[in-house]
Amino acid sequence: INEDTKLIARFYNVPNGRGLNIYNPYLDATGVNAVYLLFHNPDPKPLFNAMRELGIVGAIPAAFEKDPKMTNLVDKLEGIGADIKRVSFVKNTGTELVGYYAAGRGLMDAILEQDKISGKNVVIMGAGTVVRGLLAEWRRK
């Protein structure tokens, strides 16, 4: 850790050590000069304010993903996040907080690794945010 170390956060509503033993060893092994830290508060607003003030470069707002206030805590939504009004990670550009949603993209990439979807009949089980993200990604293909 030095003056160039980037801070990456996971926001929770209660204390939760999830991810510390995964992300920090990965960052260390890959030579990325960053540290993954956990922050908790029942209200996400102070966490986002801290992200701006402390220069945290990215955050996973894990406990707040379905909170409708989330879209108001970022300056803008990009990609599928804008389509489905959900935030699964936030990037601090230095001038604004940009919200993204990744679950649909990850699922679409996994499907495309197995087979092409063109000309196929598909049954989708589920009606949650991940499925909405998948359908939004599908429309973009």
Backbone as numpy.savetxt, mean C-alpha at the origin, in Angstrom:
# Nx Ny Nz CAx CAy CAz Cx Cy Cz
22.37 2.52 9.72 21.51 3.70 9.72 22.41 4.92 9.72
22.12 5.83 8.79 22.88 7.07 8.71 21.95 8.20 8.23
22.54 9.34 7.91 21.73 10.50 7.52 20.97 10.29 6.21
21.32 9.29 5.44 20.63 9.00 4.17 19.60 7.88 4.29
19.47 7.29 5.46 18.54 6.17 5.65 17.10 6.64 5.46
16.36 5.94 4.64 14.94 6.25 4.40 14.08 5.52 5.42
12.99 6.15 5.81 12.04 5.55 6.74 10.83 5.04 5.98
10.46 3.80 6.24 9.25 3.19 5.68 8.40 2.78 6.87
7.10 3.04 6.80 6.23 2.82 7.96 5.11 1.83 7.67
4.65 1.23 8.74 3.42 0.46 8.72 2.54 1.09 9.79
1.35 1.51 9.38 0.42 2.18 10.29 -0.62 1.18 10.79
-0.78 1.13 12.09 -1.76 0.27 12.73 -2.57 1.06 13.75
-3.74 0.55 14.07 -4.57 1.19 15.09 -4.20 0.73 16.50
-3.49 -0.38 16.62 -3.01 -0.91 17.90 -1.58 -1.40 17.68
-0.77 -1.54 18.73 0.58 -2.05 18.55 0.56 -3.42 17.86
1.44 -3.61 16.89 1.48 -4.84 16.12 2.86 -4.95 15.47
3.61 -5.97 15.79 4.97 -6.14 15.27 5.06 -6.79 13.91
3.93 -6.93 13.24 3.89 -7.63 11.96 4.84 -6.98 10.94
5.64 -7.78 10.33 6.49 -7.32 9.25 7.91 -6.95 9.64
8.16 -6.65 10.91 9.51 -6.24 11.30 10.56 -7.29 10.96
10.24 -8.55 11.17 11.19 -9.63 10.92 11.21 -10.08 9.46
10.41 -9.42 8.63 10.41 -9.72 7.20 11.08 -8.59 6.42
10.58 -7.37 6.59 11.04 -6.26 5.78 12.44 -5.78 6.13
12.75 -5.64 7.42 14.10 -5.16 7.77 15.20 -6.12 7.34
15.06 -7.44 7.53 16.10 -8.34 6.99 16.20 -8.27 5.46
15.05 -8.10 4.79 15.07 -7.98 3.33 15.82 -6.71 2.92
15.50 -5.58 3.54 16.18 -4.33 3.22 17.69 -4.45 3.45
18.06 -5.08 4.54 19.47 -5.29 4.86 20.16 -6.19 3.83
19.51 -7.30 3.48 20.10 -8.27 2.55 20.24 -7.70 1.14
19.35 -6.81 0.76 19.39 -6.24 -0.59 20.19 -4.95 -0.66
20.68 -4.49 0.49 21.49 -3.27 0.50 20.71 -1.98 0.37
19.40 -2.04 0.59 18.59 -0.83 0.55 18.78 -0.09 1.87
19.16 1.17 1.78 19.42 1.96 2.98 18.09 2.52 3.51
17.33 1.64 4.14 16.02 2.01 4.68 15.74 1.17 5.91
14.84 1.66 6.74 14.41 0.92 7.92 12.88 0.94 7.95
12.32 -0.19 8.31 10.87 -0.39 8.38 10.46 -0.25 9.84
9.57 0.70 10.12 9.14 0.99 11.49 7.63 0.87 11.61
7.17 0.59 12.81 5.75 0.48 13.08 5.28 1.69 13.88
4.13 2.21 13.50 3.51 3.32 14.20 2.06 2.95 14.47
1.55 3.31 15.63 0.14 2.97 15.89 -0.58 4.14 16.54
-1.85 4.24 16.17 -2.77 5.24 16.71 -4.16 4.82 16.26
-5.17 4.94 17.11 -6.52 4.57 16.67 -7.06 5.46 15.55
-6.49 6.65 15.41 -6.90 7.60 14.38 -5.77 7.70 13.35
-6.04 7.46 12.07 -4.96 7.49 11.08 -4.43 8.90 10.78
-5.20 9.94 11.05 -4.77 11.30 10.68 -3.43 11.70 11.28
-3.20 11.50 12.58 -1.88 11.87 13.12 -0.73 11.08 12.48
-0.99 9.85 12.08 0.04 9.04 11.43 0.42 9.64 10.08
-0.57 10.10 9.33 -0.29 10.72 8.03 0.38 12.07 8.20
-0.01 12.81 9.24 0.68 14.07 9.53 2.15 13.80 9.86
2.41 12.76 10.64 3.79 12.39 10.98 4.56 11.99 9.73
3.89 11.32 8.81 4.55 10.91 7.57 5.08 12.14 6.83
4.27 13.18 6.78 4.70 14.42 6.14 5.84 15.07 6.91
5.65 15.23 8.21 6.61 15.96 9.05 7.94 15.25 9.20
7.94 13.93 9.28 9.18 13.18 9.50 9.85 12.75 8.20
9.20 13.01 7.07 9.79 12.63 5.79 9.79 11.13 5.56
8.82 10.43 6.13 8.69 8.99 5.89 8.38 8.81 4.40
9.19 8.02 3.69 9.06 7.93 2.23 7.90 7.07 1.76
7.50 6.10 2.58 6.40 5.24 2.20 5.75 4.63 3.41
4.48 4.25 3.26 3.76 3.65 4.38 2.72 2.67 3.88
2.53 1.64 4.70 1.45 0.68 4.49 0.44 0.94 5.60
-0.72 1.52 5.28 -1.71 1.81 6.32 -2.60 0.60 6.59
-1.99 -0.48 7.06 -2.62 -1.79 7.14 -3.96 -1.82 7.84
-4.07 -1.25 8.99 -5.32 -1.34 9.75 -6.40 -0.40 9.22
-6.02 0.51 8.35 -6.95 1.56 7.92 -7.37 1.43 6.45
-6.97 0.35 5.80 -7.22 0.22 4.36 -8.68 0.41 3.97
-9.60 -0.06 4.80 -11.03 0.06 4.48 -11.69 1.29 5.08
-10.92 2.10 5.78 -11.43 3.31 6.41 -11.75 4.34 5.32
-13.00 4.80 5.22 -13.34 5.76 4.17 -12.60 7.09 4.28
-12.06 7.42 5.45 -11.30 8.67 5.61 -9.94 8.61 4.91
-9.48 7.41 4.61 -8.15 7.25 4.02 -7.96 8.08 2.77
-8.95 8.11 1.90 -8.79 8.84 0.64 -8.66 10.34 0.87
-9.14 10.82 2.02 -9.01 12.25 2.34 -7.67 12.58 3.00
-6.93 11.58 3.41 -5.65 11.81 4.09 -4.48 11.88 3.13
-4.70 11.47 1.89 -3.67 11.58 0.86 -4.03 12.75 -0.05
-3.03 13.28 -0.72 -3.28 14.41 -1.62 -3.89 13.98 -2.94
-3.56 12.75 -3.37 -4.17 12.23 -4.58 -4.07 10.71 -4.59
-4.93 10.11 -5.40 -4.92 8.66 -5.61 -4.45 8.40 -7.03
-3.67 7.35 -7.20 -3.16 6.97 -8.52 -3.62 5.57 -8.88
-3.64 5.29 -10.17 -3.94 3.95 -10.68 -5.27 3.41 -10.20
-5.27 2.14 -9.85 -6.49 1.45 -9.42 -7.04 2.08 -8.15
-6.16 2.60 -7.30 -6.61 3.27 -6.08 -7.61 4.37 -6.37
-7.39 5.11 -7.45 -8.32 6.16 -7.84 -9.64 5.58 -8.32
-9.58 4.42 -8.99 -10.79 3.79 -9.51 -11.68 3.24 -8.40
-11.07 2.59 -7.41 -11.87 1.91 -6.39 -11.88 2.64 -5.05
-11.20 3.78 -4.98 -11.19 4.62 -3.77 -10.67 3.87 -2.55
-9.52 3.22 -2.73 -8.86 2.49 -1.64 -7.36 2.79 -1.68
-6.74 2.68 -0.51 -5.31 2.94 -0.38 -4.68 1.75 0.34
-3.69 1.11 -0.29 -2.97 0.04 0.39 -1.51 0.40 0.64
-1.02 1.43 -0.03 0.28 1.98 0.32 0.35 3.44 -0.13
1.22 4.17 0.56 1.32 5.61 0.33 2.78 5.96 0.06
2.98 6.80 -0.92 4.32 7.30 -1.24 4.36 8.79 -0.92
5.40 9.19 -0.21 5.63 10.60 0.09 6.62 11.13 -0.94
6.16 12.00 -1.83 7.03 12.53 -2.88 7.87 13.70 -2.39
7.60 14.14 -1.17 8.27 15.33 -0.64 7.37 16.54 -0.71
6.43 16.52 -1.65 5.47 17.62 -1.76 4.04 17.15 -1.57
3.81 15.85 -1.74 2.45 15.33 -1.55 2.49 13.86 -1.18
1.40 13.41 -0.57 1.22 11.99 -0.27 0.33 11.40 -1.36
0.83 10.36 -2.02 0.11 9.73 -3.13 -0.30 8.33 -2.69
-1.60 8.04 -2.80 -2.12 6.74 -2.41 -2.25 5.81 -3.61
-1.94 4.54 -3.39 -2.02 3.50 -4.40 -2.74 2.30 -3.82
-3.24 1.45 -4.69 -3.82 0.17 -4.26 -3.17 -0.93 -5.09
-2.64 -1.96 -4.42 -1.83 -2.94 -5.12 -2.43 -4.33 -5.23
-3.43 -4.68 -4.44 -3.89 -6.07 -4.40 -4.44 -6.55 -5.74
-5.17 -5.76 -6.45 -5.69 -6.18 -7.75 -4.57 -6.43 -8.75
-3.55 -5.59 -8.72 -2.41 -5.73 -9.63 -1.65 -7.03 -9.34
-1.42 -7.31 -8.08 -0.71 -8.52 -7.72 -1.46 -9.77 -8.16
-2.77 -9.76 -7.97 -3.58 -10.90 -8.37 -3.59 -11.04 -9.90
-3.71 -9.93 -10.60 -3.69 -9.97 -12.07 -2.35 -10.50 -12.57
-1.25 -10.04 -11.99 0.07 -10.53 -12.41 0.20 -12.03 -12.18
-0.32 -12.51 -11.06 -0.26 -13.95 -10.77 -1.07 -14.75 -11.78
-2.23 -14.25 -12.15 -3.06 -14.93 -13.15 -2.35 -14.96 -14.50
-1.80 -13.83 -14.90 -1.14 -13.75 -16.20 0.13 -14.59 -16.28
0.76 -14.86 -15.13 1.91 -15.76 -15.13 1.49 -17.18 -15.50
0.24 -17.53 -15.22 -0.24 -18.88 -15.47 -0.80 -19.06 -16.87
-1.48 -18.02 -17.39 -2.15 -18.17 -18.68 -2.60 -16.81 -19.17
-2.87 -16.71 -20.45 -3.46 -15.50 -21.01 -4.96 -15.53 -20.73
-5.54 -14.34 -20.52 -6.96 -14.29 -20.18 -7.85 -14.02 -21.38
-7.26 -13.61 -22.48 -8.03 -13.29 -23.67 -8.79 -14.52 -24.16
-10.08 -14.36 -24.41 -10.91 -15.44 -24.93 -11.31 -16.48 -23.92
-11.07 -16.23 -22.65 -11.39 -17.21 -21.59 -12.66 -16.80 -20.86
-13.40 -17.80 -20.41 -14.50 -17.57 -19.48 -13.91 -17.65 -18.08
-14.29 -16.71 -17.23 -13.70 -16.64 -15.90 -14.80 -16.53 -14.86
-14.65 -17.25 -13.78 -15.54 -17.14 -12.63 -14.75 -16.51 -11.50
-15.27 -15.45 -10.95 -14.60 -14.76 -9.85 -15.43 -14.96 -8.59
-14.78 -15.50 -7.57 -15.43 -15.73 -6.28 -15.00 -14.61 -5.35
-15.97 -13.87 -4.82 -15.64 -12.80 -3.89 -16.21 -11.49 -4.37
-16.33 -10.57 -3.45 -16.90 -9.27 -3.79 -16.21 -8.15 -3.02
-15.01 -8.42 -2.51 -14.31 -7.44 -1.70 -13.44 -6.52 -2.54
-12.63 -5.76 -1.84 -11.78 -4.76 -2.47 -10.75 -5.39 -3.40
-10.20 -6.54 -3.05 -9.22 -7.19 -3.92 -9.87 -7.55 -5.25
-11.08 -8.06 -5.21 -11.78 -8.40 -6.46 -12.09 -7.14 -7.25
-12.52 -6.08 -6.58 -12.75 -4.82 -7.30 -11.46 -4.33 -7.95
-10.34 -4.46 -7.24 -9.06 -4.09 -7.81 -8.69 -4.95 -9.00
-8.95 -6.25 -8.89 -8.69 -7.17 -10.01 -9.52 -6.78 -11.22
-10.80 -6.52 -11.02 -11.67 -6.15 -12.15 -11.23 -4.82 -12.78
-10.80 -3.88 -11.95 -10.31 -2.61 -12.49 -9.04 -2.84 -13.31
-8.14 -3.71 -12.82 -6.94 -4.05 -13.58 -7.32 -4.76 -14.88
-8.28 -5.67 -14.80 -8.72 -6.43 -15.97 -9.23 -5.48 -17.07
-10.00 -4.48 -16.66 -10.51 -3.51 -17.64 -9.37 -2.76 -18.34
-8.25 -2.60 -17.64 -7.11 -1.89 -18.24 -6.31 -2.76 -19.21
-6.50 -4.08 -19.17 -5.72 -4.99 -20.04 -6.30 -5.01 -21.43
